[in-house]
Amino acid sequence: MNYLTRARPAGALRSGLAIICLWTILLSANFVSAQGVTTDTITLGQSASLSGPLEELGREMKAGAEAYFNAVNDAGGVNGRKIKLLSLDDAAMPERTKANTLKLLNEESVFALFGYTGAYSINPMLPLIEKNKVPFFAPASGDLTIRDPVSRYVFNIRASYSEETEKIVEQLVRRGLTKIALFYQNDAYGRAGLAALEGALRQRKSNILIFGSADRNSVNVASSAQTISKSGAQAVIVAASASTASAFIKEMKRLGSGAQFCLLSSVGAKTVATLLGEDGRGVEVSQVVPLPYSDSEPLGREYLKRIGGPGKASFASLEGYIAASVFVEGLKKAGKGLTRESFVDALDKLGSVDLRGYRVKFSAVNHNGSSLVELTVLGTGGNYKR
């Protein structure tokens, strides 16, 4: 009787400990799940322009990233976990980007945000990113707002608009084209182009000859084209969406302008080539990734094989493919005990990574992975060449 009396508390204690252990396991599992990581899955969230004026950029970024993630998943994933990219369409509208981001964070509990598109959609998300301490990886924008000051959670792959514009201006000046005008759309992307051009010319103790603007995605460009055409501009740098940029170039050519037109990478190379048709011959577009149709380098051969050949290749999908490659390198370095913070720490310690010819470097004080800018020229049949 005494034994039974004494045994009951011990048994109850063991049961209590078992329940506590069970709850601890469940709470730990829920915590990990809340960070978008399970024993076999890592879920990433993307809000991008899968429709609308920036459709090419959003869809192609997604396609390139998935091509790489699928190859990694087919090989067993990263530390036994497969990567899932959950993509939502924001149609290049900031209010939809915010709604998508809140859904991805609060309802889907994603591990990281990946491959967002459009400066005017990306920039308003920065307070949400800081508040939620969520990794924000490879936004498809060259705006300095997401680069300076360095944020612990924001990691850029592509070069900035300042680096693109500097490369363009350097080439124009070398060719003796010093009367440089600017046409831009009146939003965050266009104003970033304006600031970048002003900076590049200021270094050369020069100024923008003249500039004109239009509303975002508007084709009402006649007034700006008239003003810039009359200025005698030898070159015009264009920071606008494909539809606005194409309408402007067509109108300038109708007015008889012989200016050299130079577009920034975010314009959407495929779309602008289609919209311009024969009017596109000789138009220059800066790019932040290598020529995607070439198999002369190991990265190009690997990418073309996984994307489905040159017919499905694009600058934007190669950017997505590269971004996914670097993301996976960060996951590997973070190890099995993956959390958002351990992933960010791993990226800060990543150092220099050679992706079969394309180099990216991160550190705690530098979250801008690449400064590569290449200038391409649009030729016949909508083809680009260096």
C-alpha positions in Angstrom: 0.0 0.0 0.0 2.8 2.3 0.9 4.6 1.4 -2.3 1.5 2.1 -4.4 1.0 5.4 -2.7 4.6 6.4 -3.3 4.6 5.2 -6.9 1.6 7.3 -8.0 3.4 10.6 -7.8 6.4 9.2 -9.7 4.1 7.9 -12.5 2.3 11.1 -12.6 5.6 12.9 -12.8 6.7 10.8 -15.7 3.4 11.4 -17.5 3.7 15.1 -16.9 7.2 15.2 -18.2 6.1 13.3 -21.3 3.3 15.8 -21.9 5.7 18.7 -21.5 8.2 17.1 -23.9 5.4 16.5 -26.4 4.3 20.1 -26.2 7.9 21.3 -26.5 8.3 19.3 -29.7 5.0 20.6 -31.1 5.8 24.2 -30.2 9.2 23.9 -31.8 7.7 22.4 -35.0 5.2 25.2 -35.1 7.9 27.8 -34.7 10.0 26.3 -37.6 6.9 26.0 -39.7 6.1 29.7 -39.0 9.5 30.5 -40.6 8.6 28.6 -43.8 10.8 25.6 -43.1 9.7 22.1 -42.4 11.6 18.8 -42.3 11.3 18.5 -46.1 10.3 21.9 -47.5 11.5 25.5 -47.7 8.8 27.8 -49.0 9.7 31.1 -50.6 7.3 33.9 -51.6 7.3 36.1 -54.6 5.1 39.0 -55.6 5.8 39.9 -59.2 4.2 41.3 -62.4 2.9 38.1 -63.9 0.6 40.2 -65.9 0.5 43.9 -67.0 3.2 46.2 -68.3 6.1 44.4 -66.6 4.8 40.9 -67.4 8.0 39.8 -69.1 10.2 40.6 -66.2 7.9 38.9 -63.6 7.2 35.8 -65.6 10.7 35.3 -66.8 12.3 35.9 -63.4 9.9 33.2 -62.0 10.7 30.8 -64.9 14.4 31.1 -64.5 14.3 30.7 -60.7 12.1 27.6 -61.0 14.4 26.1 -63.6 17.2 26.1 -61.1 15.1 25.2 -58.0 13.6 22.2 -59.9 17.1 20.9 -60.7 18.1 21.2 -57.1 14.9 19.5 -56.0 15.3 16.6 -58.5 18.8 16.1 -56.9 17.3 15.8 -53.4 17.0 19.4 -52.4 19.2 21.2 -49.8 19.9 19.2 -46.7 16.9 17.0 -47.6 14.5 19.9 -48.0 13.0 20.8 -51.4 12.4 24.4 -52.4 8.9 25.7 -53.2 8.4 29.1 -54.8 4.9 30.5 -54.2 4.4 33.3 -56.8 1.5 35.8 -56.7 0.7 38.3 -59.4 0.7 42.0 -58.5 0.3 43.3 -62.1 2.9 46.0 -61.3 0.5 47.7 -58.9 1.9 48.7 -55.5 -1.3 48.1 -53.6 -1.5 44.5 -54.8 2.2 44.0 -54.0 1.5 45.0 -50.4 -1.6 42.7 -50.2 0.4 39.8 -51.6 3.3 40.5 -49.2 1.0 40.5 -46.2 -0.6 37.2 -47.4 2.8 35.6 -47.9 4.1 36.6 -44.5 0.9 36.2 -42.4 -1.0 33.4 -44.1 1.6 31.4 -46.0 4.4 32.0 -43.4 7.1 32.0 -46.1 10.8 31.6 -45.2 11.9 34.5 -47.5 10.7 36.9 -50.1 12.3 36.4 -53.5 12.4 38.0 -57.0 10.1 40.9 -56.6 9.8 43.2 -59.6 9.4 47.0 -60.2 10.9 49.7 -58.1 7.6 51.4 -57.5 6.2 48.1 -56.0 9.4 47.1 -54.2 10.3 50.4 -52.4 7.1 50.6 -50.3 7.7 47.1 -49.0 10.9 47.9 -47.2 9.3 48.8 -43.8 7.4 45.5 -43.9 10.6 43.6 -44.5 12.4 45.3 -41.6 9.4 44.9 -39.3 9.1 41.1 -40.0 12.9 40.5 -40.2 12.4 38.5 -43.4 15.1 37.9 -46.0 14.3 39.9 -49.2 16.4 38.4 -51.9 17.2 39.5 -55.5 14.6 42.2 -56.1 14.7 43.0 -59.9 15.4 46.7 -59.4 18.6 48.8 -59.5 17.2 51.6 -57.3 19.6 52.9 -54.7 16.8 53.0 -52.2 17.2 49.3 -51.7 21.0 49.5 -51.6 21.9 52.5 -49.4 21.9 52.2 -46.5 22.6 48.5 -46.3 19.7 46.6 -44.7 20.5 43.4 -42.9 17.6 41.6 -44.7 17.9 43.0 -48.3 20.3 41.2 -50.7 20.7 42.4 -54.3 22.1 40.4 -57.1 21.9 42.8 -60.1 23.9 46.0 -60.6 22.4 49.3 -59.7 20.8 51.8 -62.2 23.8 54.1 -61.4 26.2 51.4 -62.5 24.1 50.8 -65.7 23.9 54.5 -66.5 27.6 55.1 -65.8 28.4 52.4 -68.3 26.1 53.9 -70.9 27.4 57.4 -70.5 31.0 56.2 -70.6 30.4 54.6 -73.9 28.5 57.5 -75.3 31.2 60.1 -74.3 33.9 57.8 -75.8 32.0 58.0 -79.1 31.8 61.8 -78.9 28.1 61.9 -78.1 28.0 64.5 -75.3 24.6 66.1 -75.8 22.7 63.6 -73.7 19.0 63.9 -73.0 16.7 61.9 -70.7 13.2 60.5 -71.2 11.7 58.9 -68.1 8.4 57.8 -66.7 7.2 59.7 -63.7 7.5 57.1 -60.9 10.2 55.5 -58.7 11.9 53.7 -61.6 12.0 56.7 -63.8 13.2 59.0 -61.1 15.9 56.5 -60.2 17.1 56.8 -63.8 17.0 60.5 -63.6 19.2 60.5 -60.4 21.6 58.0 -61.9 22.1 60.1 -65.1 22.6 63.3 -63.1 25.3 61.5 -61.1 27.1 60.1 -64.1 27.1 63.5 -65.9 28.1 65.4 -62.7 31.3 63.4 -62.5 32.1 64.7 -66.0 31.2 68.3 -65.0 28.3 68.1 -67.4 24.5 68.3 -67.2 21.5 66.7 -68.8 20.9 68.5 -72.1 17.1 68.4 -71.6 14.6 65.9 -70.3 11.0 64.9 -70.8 8.7 62.6 -68.9 5.4 60.7 -69.2 3.1 59.0 -66.7 3.9 55.4 -65.9 2.9 53.1 -68.8 1.4 56.0 -70.8 1.9 56.3 -74.5 1.1 60.0 -74.4 4.7 61.0 -75.4 4.3 63.5 -78.2 5.1 66.6 -76.2 8.3 65.2 -74.7 9.4 63.8 -78.0 8.9 67.2 -79.7 10.9 69.0 -77.0 13.8 66.5 -77.0 13.9 66.2 -80.8 14.2 70.0 -81.1 17.0 70.1 -78.6 19.5 68.4 -81.0 20.2 65.6 -78.6 22.8 63.2 -79.9 21.7 60.5 -77.4 18.7 59.9 -75.2 18.7 57.6 -72.2 15.3 56.1 -71.6 14.1 55.0 -68.1 10.6 53.8 -68.8 8.5 50.7 -69.3 8.5 48.9 -72.6 5.2 50.4 -73.9 6.2 54.0 -72.9 9.8 53.7 -74.2 8.7 52.1 -77.5 6.1 54.8 -78.1 8.6 57.5 -77.4 11.3 56.0 -79.7 8.8 55.6 -82.5 7.6 59.2 -82.2 11.2 60.5 -82.1 12.0 58.6 -85.3 8.8 59.9 -86.9 10.1 63.4 -86.1 13.3 62.6 -87.9 15.6 62.3 -84.9 18.9 60.5 -85.5 19.7 60.2 -81.7 21.2 57.1 -80.2 18.6 55.6 -77.8 19.8 53.8 -74.7 17.5 51.8 -72.4 18.0 50.4 -68.9 17.7 46.7 -68.3 14.4 46.8 -66.5 12.6 47.8 -69.7 12.0 44.2 -70.7 14.3 43.3 -73.6 11.9 40.9 -75.4 8.9 43.1 -75.1 10.6 46.2 -76.3 12.1 44.3 -79.3 8.6 43.2 -80.3 6.9 46.6 -79.8 9.6 48.4 -81.8 9.9 46.0 -84.7 12.1 47.5 -87.4 12.3 50.8 -85.4 14.4 49.0 -82.8 17.4 48.4 -85.0 20.4 50.1 -83.3 18.7 50.7 -80.0 21.0 49.9 -77.1 19.9 48.2 -73.9 22.1 47.8 -70.8 22.0 44.3 -69.2 22.9 43.1 -65.8 23.5 39.4 -66.8 25.5 37.8 -69.6 24.0 37.2 -73.1 21.4 34.4 -72.3 21.5 32.8 -75.8 25.2 31.9 -75.7 26.6 28.5 -74.7 30.2 29.6 -74.8 30.4 29.6 -71.0 29.6 26.9 -68.5 26.8 28.9 -66.9 25.2 29.5 -70.3 25.3 25.9 -71.3 23.8 24.8 -67.9 21.1 27.5 -68.1 20.1 26.8 -71.7 19.8 23.1 -71.0 17.5 23.7 -68.0 15.4 26.5 -69.4 14.6 24.6 -72.6 17.0 26.0 -75.2 17.6 29.4 -76.8 14.0 29.8 -77.9 13.0 30.1 -74.2 16.0 32.0 -73.0 15.8 35.7 -71.9 17.8 38.2 -69.9 15.2 38.2 -67.2 15.0 34.4 -66.8 18.8 34.2 -66.6 18.6 36.8 -63.8 16.1 34.6 -62.0 18.3 31.5 -62.6 21.4 33.3 -61.2 19.4 34.6 -58.2 18.2 31.1 -57.4 21.7 29.7 -57.7 23.0 32.2 -55.1 20.1 31.6 -52.8 20.9 27.9 -52.7 24.5 28.6 -51.9 23.3 30.6 -48.9 21.0 27.7 -47.8 23.9 25.3 -48.0 26.1 27.5 -45.9 23.4 28.0 -43.3 23.3 24.2 -42.7 20.5 22.0 -41.4 19.4 24.2 -38.5 17.9 26.7 -40.9 16.2 29.8 -39.7 15.8 33.3 -41.2 18.6 34.7 -39.0 21.0 31.8 -39.7 20.4 32.2 -43.4 21.1 36.0 -43.3 24.3 35.2 -41.2 25.3 32.7 -43.8 24.9 35.2 -46.7 27.0 37.7 -44.7 29.8 35.2 -44.6 29.3 33.9 -48.1 32.2 35.8 -49.6 32.9 35.4 -53.3 31.0 32.7 -55.2 31.8 31.7 -58.8 28.6 30.5 -60.5 30.4 28.9 -63.4 31.7 32.2 -64.7 29.3 34.7 -63.1 30.7 36.0 -59.8 28.7 37.2 -56.8 30.1 38.5 -53.5 28.3 39.3 -50.2 29.6 40.4 -46.8 28.1 42.0 -43.7 28.8 45.4 -45.1 28.0 44.7 -48.8 24.7 43.2 -49.9 25.1 44.1 -53.6 26.3 40.9 -55.1 27.3 42.0 -58.6 28.2 45.1 -60.5 28.2 43.5 -64.0 26.8 45.6 -66.7 27.0 44.7 -70.4 25.7 46.8 -73.3 23.7 45.1 -76.0 22.4 46.3 -79.4 19.1 45.4 -80.9 19.6 44.1 -84.4 17.4 42.6 -87.1 14.7 40.0 -86.1 14.6 41.3 -82.5 18.0 39.7 -81.7 20.4 41.3 -79.3 24.2 41.2 -79.6 27.1 42.6 -77.5 
